[in-house]
Amino acid sequence: MPRLVRLRPLIASAVLLCLAAGCATAPAAIGPAPGAPPPELAEFYDQELAFGSCTDYATTDDEAEVYRVVGNLECARLTVPLDYADPGGRTVELAVLRVAASGERIGSLVVNPGGPAGPGTSFAAALSTFPGYPPLGERFDLVGFDMRGTGGSTPTVDCFSDAERREDRLIATFLFGGETWDEAETRRVAERCAEGSGGADVISHLGSRDTARDIDVLRGVLGDEQLTFFGASYGTRLGAVYAETFPDRVRAMVLDGGMDPNLGIRDRMIQQFAGFQRSFETMAAACAAAGNCPLGDDPAQATARFHELVRPLTENPVPVGADRELTHRGAIEAVLFNLYGVEKWPTITAGLTELAAGRGDALLAARDAAHQVQDDGSYSTFVEGAFATHCNDRERFSPEQETDMRRAMLQAAPFLDDGLGRTARDVCEHWPAEPTLGTPYATDVQGLPPTLVVSVTGDPSSPHAGGIALADTLGSELLTVEGERHGAVLVPGNGCVDDIVTRYLIDLEVPTDARCRL
């Protein structure tokens, strides 16, 4: 899942930073990188990006607002092959955003927020407003891109109607495994995705390996001989796959909230759900200590109390307003996303307190925020992009394997169990192409320069064990961060973390056994 960045709270600080920095304007075009690209891909590596206004690149209300207010933003479109095995065939256009360096430029810092399919353009814009950014902004052009099929890139994934999204047909909780659709639904969704997204060939080329190759084209077009990269959450998978594919083209790489490249989907989901349960219990203990907790005074009974509050919603959703309702799936979605950081926990306690009184407004609002529901009620396609990317990466399971995985997932995170004991199916079973990632991946990578993995001990979505394993697999140095949140670089504005990461990215100073605390 992505590190969620809500842009509106950043607007005031963005304006102040823009005024302080002067918001200089950079050149409008960038030429090709030194060195000859593969002949069959030369036209893609040799293209020029015509940077200009970002006005037409926004796909959500928040993006439109930040692009309007934050200065020094430039956008362009990068053309890449849909299928790298057929570079003369269909192409894809990727939205790219740049914040030009304010001082002596080292090169570009390409960033990815995770998700998969989180909006990389607005992520870059948001990062440029954070307290730890200025030292990096002096030396690097900050560059974000929307992955193929997502955000401002075209074609864009479209698998569900807004009405279906409002009915919680697609939720992030079981997006990657353990979903309870029947076969007719998995077939219908695959067909609807192909129809709505430009064809079966489009949705068959949305995986991590395709995106890693897109990143290399972007690197070349930006004029960088080697890649400097920051990836968060799922972005750590992208970084690892890029490192595996192009190890000699890596200058520096920071991977924050690492995914273990050795785990198949079953072990990965169990590990993640165990992290969710640990974070839920930690949140419940803090809630109990604060008093007046809707989960009660005994943290050991928090899961049982949570079930008392939310399980009735499976049969009797709580009406919200004239035409909405809070379902069980919506409630657990709201809670899950707000486990991602201590600062979000009050949203959970306030929502559960309200639910105990028979209202679901707060939890439904939290659920809508997680799904990037727009002011007009329409939905961002971010979660649908994540779904499509996932179907190109994960191995396929039989219904028996998927049901067994769901059972193990809910044993690891019993607070998410609806108590219905339902069977599950692989949501990707009728996808028009086989997965291309393969596990394990990025093992025994030769010629990779020193890289840095950042891992938070209390990360709910990317448990610390995954970060340790990623560092071991890539031979990276590990920065261990004590705290409770998903990811630690730049977003929390932690001076210890930001200083280590900045010195590594600028000076290639690699820390040894470094530790910080949030």
N, C-alpha and C positions, 0 to 999 in steps of 0.2 A: 504494500500500500504506500501511497505517497506521503511525503511530509507535506501536510496541507498548509498553504500560505494564503491567508486572507489578506488581500491587498489594501482594503480601505483603511484599516488602522495605521497603515504605513504612510498615508498620503502626506500628513503634516510633516513628519520627519523627512520625507523625500523632498518636499519643497525647501526645507531649511538646508538640507545637504546640497541640493542643486544650487541654491543661492550662494552657499559658502564656496562651492567648487568652481562656480563660474559657468558650468555646463557648456564647455567648449564644443564646437562642431568639428567632427573628423571628416576626412576625405570621403567622397561619395562612392568610390569603387575600390575593390581590392583585386589584384591579379592572382595568377596561379602560383603555386608553391614551386620552389626550386626542385630540379630533378624531373626525370621523365616518368609519367604515370604509365601503367600498363597500356599498351597501344589501343586495345579495345575499349578502354575507359578514358582515353585522352580527352575526348570532348567534354566529359563531366569534370575532370580535374582542371581543365583549362578554362572553364567558364569564369566570368567575372560577376561578382555580386553587386548589383546596383542598389546601394543602400539609400533609403529615403525615409519619408514619414511612416510611422507605425499606425496611423489612423485606421487604415483598412485591414489591419491584422488582428484586431481584437475579436474574440469569439464569445466573450462573456462580459457582463456588466462591470465586474471588477477590473478586467483587463482594459476596457475602454476608459475607465476612470484613471487608472495609473498611467496609461499611455498619454492621456491628456495632460496630466499634471507633472509627471516626472520628466525632467529635461534630459538631454544628451542620449536619447534613445533613437536608434536607427534600425530599420527593418528591410529585409530583402527576401527573395525566394531562391532556394537552391534546387536545381534539377538533378535527380539521381535516377538510375534505372529501377524499374519495378522489380525486375529479376536480374541479378548480376550475372547469371548464366546466359542471359539474352539481352545484352546492352543495347542492341538495335531495336528492341521492342518498346513496350509502353514505358512511360516515365512517371515519376512522382515529383511533386513540388513540396519542399519543406520550408516552412516559415522559419526565419532566422532573425534574431534580435541581437544587436550589439550596443554595448556601452563603451565608448572609446576611452582608451587610457588617457589619463590626465598628465602623465609625465613621461619619463624615458621608458619606452615600451620594450618589454621582453618578447611579447607575442600575445597570443590569445589564450584565455582561460575558458574552455568549453565546459558548460555545466549541464547536469541533468538532475531533476528533482525526484525521480523515482515514479512510482505508480504501480505498474508501468503506465505510460501514457500521460503522466502529469505534464501540464503545460510548461515547457522549458523556456519559452519566450518570456512569459510573465514572471517565471521564477528568477530569471536573470535580472529583470527589471526590479523585482522586489529585493533581491540580494544587494543591489546597488544602493539601497537606502539604509542598510543595516550598519550598526556602529563599528563592526570589525572590518568593513569593506574598504575604507579609503586607502590603506597601504597597498592592497591588491589592485585597487582601481587606478593607482598611480602607475603601475608597471604592466598591467595587462588590459587588453580589450576583453571585456566580459561578454561572452557569447552564449546565448541559449537558443535552442531549436525545438520545435514541436515535432515529435517523432512521426514517422509515416503513419497516416491514417488518423491523426489526432489534431486537435486544436485548429490552428490556421493553415495546416498542411492539407494538400489535396492529392487524391481523393480522401474523404473523411469517412471514418467508420460510422455506420448508422444501422443498429441492430434492433432497436426497440422504439416504439412510439412513446411520446411523453405520457400518454395515458397509462401505458404498461409500466413505465418507470414510477408513476405515482402509486401504482398498485403494488410496489415492491417486488416486481417480477425479477429484477436484477439488483442484488445487493452485494456489497463488497465482502460481507462476512463469509459467504460461501462462494465467492466469485472464483476462487482458485481450487476449490475442492469441497466435496461433501454436499453439493446442491441436490435438492429433492425433486427436480423436474422428472417427468416421464419421457419415454423415447420419442413420442410425438412432438414434445416440446423441444428436445435437443435437435431434432431434425428441422423443425420449423424455424428455430433460431438461426441455425446454420444457413438455411436458405434465405431467410430475411436479411441476414448480415451480408451475404453475397449480393443480393438484389439492391440493398440500400447503400452499399459501399463501392459500387463500381464493378462488381463481378467477382467470381470465385477466384480469379487469378490475383486480384487485389488483396483479399483477405488471406490468401495463402502465402503472402510475402510481407508479413508484419512482425516477424520474430526478432529476437535479440541479435541473431547473426546478421540479418539484413541491416538492422540499425547500426551495428558496429561498423559495417562497411560504409554506411552513410556518414558516420562520424569521420572516417578517414577521408572521404571526398571533401567534407567540410574543412578538415584540417588543411588539405592541400590547397583548396580554393582560398582559404584565409591567408595563405602564404607562410605557414608554419612548417618547418622541416620535421618537427616532432610535436606531439600532442601534449598539452598540459590540460588535465581533466579533473573535475570535481563531480563525483556522482554520489547521490544520497539514496539509501534504501534500495529499490530495484536498480537505481543507477549504478550500484556496486556490481550488479551482474553485468550491466553493459560495459563497465570498465574492465572487468575480468575477461569478458569475451574479446574486447578490443585488444587487451594485453596478450591474450592467447593468439590472436590472429596477426597482430602487427607489433610484436614486442620491441623491435628495433626502432619503431616510430613513436615510442613513449618517451617524453621528457620527464614528466612528473605526474603523479596520479594520487588523489586523495579520495578514499572510498569510505563513506560515513554511514554506519548502520548496515554492516555487511551481511550478505546472504552467503551461506555455506555452499560452495560450488560442488561439494561432494554428495549432497543430499538429493535424492529423487523426491517426487512430489509428496509421497506419503510421509516420509520422515520430515520433510520441510514443513508440512502442514501441522504435524503433531508438535514439532518444536515451536512453531509460531503460536499455536493455540495454548501451549503451556506458558508461553510468555504473556499472552493475554490474561490467563487466569492469575498468574503471579502479580501482574499489575492491578487487576481488579481487587485482589485481596489486599494489596498495599494501599490502594485508594480507600477501601472499606475500613481498614485500620485507622487511617488518618481521619476519615469521616467520624468514626466512633470516638476517637480521642477528642475531636472538636465539640462533640455533644450535639444533641438534636438530629441525629443521623437517621435518614429514612431506611438505612439498612440495619439499624439496631445498634445496641451497645456492645455486642459480642461479635468481633470480626470472624470468629469461627462459624457463625451462623449467617454470614452475609450472603452466601450463595443461596441458601434456603429462603432467606427473606427476599432476595431479588426475584426468585421464582414466584413467590407469593404476589409480588407486584406485577410482573410482566407476563407470566404464563396465561392468566385469564384473557390476555389480548389475542391469543390464538383463535378463540371462539367469539370474543366480544371486543372488537376494537373500540377505542374511545373516540367519539366524534370530536373533531376540531373544526370550528368555524362552520360555514354553511355546507361545504362539500368535501371535506377532508376527514381522515381518521388516522389514529395512531395504531398500527398493527404491532404484533410481536416482533416481526422482522424489522420494522422501522425503529422500534424501541432499542433492540440490541444493536442495531446499526449506529444509533445515536450514542449509546454508551461506549461502544467499541472505539469509534473515532475520537472520543474525548478522553480515552485513556492515554493518548499519545503524549501528554505532558502534564506535569503537576498543575500548571496554570489553567488547564482545561477541566480539572476535576470538579470545581464548583458548578460547572454546567451539568454534570451528572447528578450531583446531590440535589441541586435545585429542581431538575427535571423529575427525579424520583420522588421528591417531596410533593411536587405538584401531582404526580401520578397517583400517589397514595390518597390524595384528596379528590381523585376522579377526573383529573384534567390531563391532557396530553400535549398542550400547546408548546411547552418548552422543549420536550424531547423531539417533537415533530420538527420544530425549527432547527434543532441541532442536526437532525437527520437530513433536512433539506440543505443545510449549509455544507455538509459533507458531500452531498451529491451535486453541489454547485447549481442549485435551482435559481433561475434568473428572476428578475423582478416581474416579468410577464408570465411566470409559471413554467416556462420551458426549461429543459434540462441541458446542461453541458454534456457533450459526448465523451467526457474523460473516462467514466467508468466503462463505457462500451469499448473504448480504445484499449483499456486495460484487459478487458475480456478477450478481445481479438488477439492482442499480443500474447496473452497467456496460452491461447489455443495453438499458437505456433511454436510454443516452447515446451509445454508439459507433455510427458508420456501419457499414452492412452491406457485407460483402465476398463475392465469389464464392470458390469453393474455389481457383481459380488465384491470385486476389489474396492470399488468406490464406496459401497455401503460399509465395508469393513473399515475403510479409512475414515469415513464420517463417524463411526462409532468410536474409533480411537481418538479422533479430534475432540469429540465431546467428553470423552473420559479425561482428556488433558485440560479441557476448559468447560467444566460442568455448568458454569453460570450461563453459558450460551445455549444449553440444551433446552428445547421446548417441551421435552417429556413425551413426545409423540412416537418416538422410536421408528421413524420413517426410513425407508430405503432411499438410496441415492444413485445417481447416474453421473458419469463423466459428461460434463456439459459440452465437451468438445468432440464427442464420439462421432458426430456426423460432419465434422469440419472437412472441407474439401481437400486438405493436404495433410500429410503426416508432419509431426513436430520435427524441428530442425536443430534444437539446442543440444540435446543429449546430456546425460549426466553420468559420471562427473565431467566437468569442463574446467578449462584453465589449469590443468594439472601439468607439472613438469615443464613449465614455460621457460625456455632458454633465452638468455640475452636481455632480460627485462631489467631496467635500472631500478634503483631503490624506490619503492612506493610506500604509501602510508595508509593504514587502515585505522579509522576512528570508531570506537565501540563504546556505547553507554551500558553500564552494568544493569540498569533497570529499563532497557529498551523493550517495550511491549511487543512490537511488530517484528523487529530484527534482533532476537535475543543475543546476549553477549557471546554465547557459545558460537554463534554463527560468525561473528566478527573475528573471534580467535581463530576459527577454522579457515576463514578467508585469508587472514594474514599468514597463517602457516602454509597454505596452499600456494600462495603467490610469493612467499619469502619476503613479505612486507614487514616493516616495523609496525608495532601496534601502539596506538595512543588509547589508553583505558581511561574512561571518564565515569566517575562515580555520580550517579544521579538517576532520575526517573523521567525519561522522555525518549522520543524517537528521533535519534540523531542529535549532533551537538555542534556542528560547524556553522559559524556565522549566525544562524538563526537565533539562538539564545543570547548572543552577544557576550559570550564568556571569554574574558581576557586571556586566561590560561590556554584554552583551546585555540583561540584565534591567533595568538602569538606563535604557537608551535606550527600551526598550519601555514601561516603567512611566511615564516622563515623557511619552511620546507619548499613552498611553491616558488618563492622569489630566489632564495639562495641555495636551494637544494640541500639544506641542512637537515639531515635525517635524525630524528630523536631516537633515543634508546631507552626502553622501559619507562616511557613517559606516562605520567598520570595527572589528571586534572579532576576537579570537582565542580559540579554545577551548583 
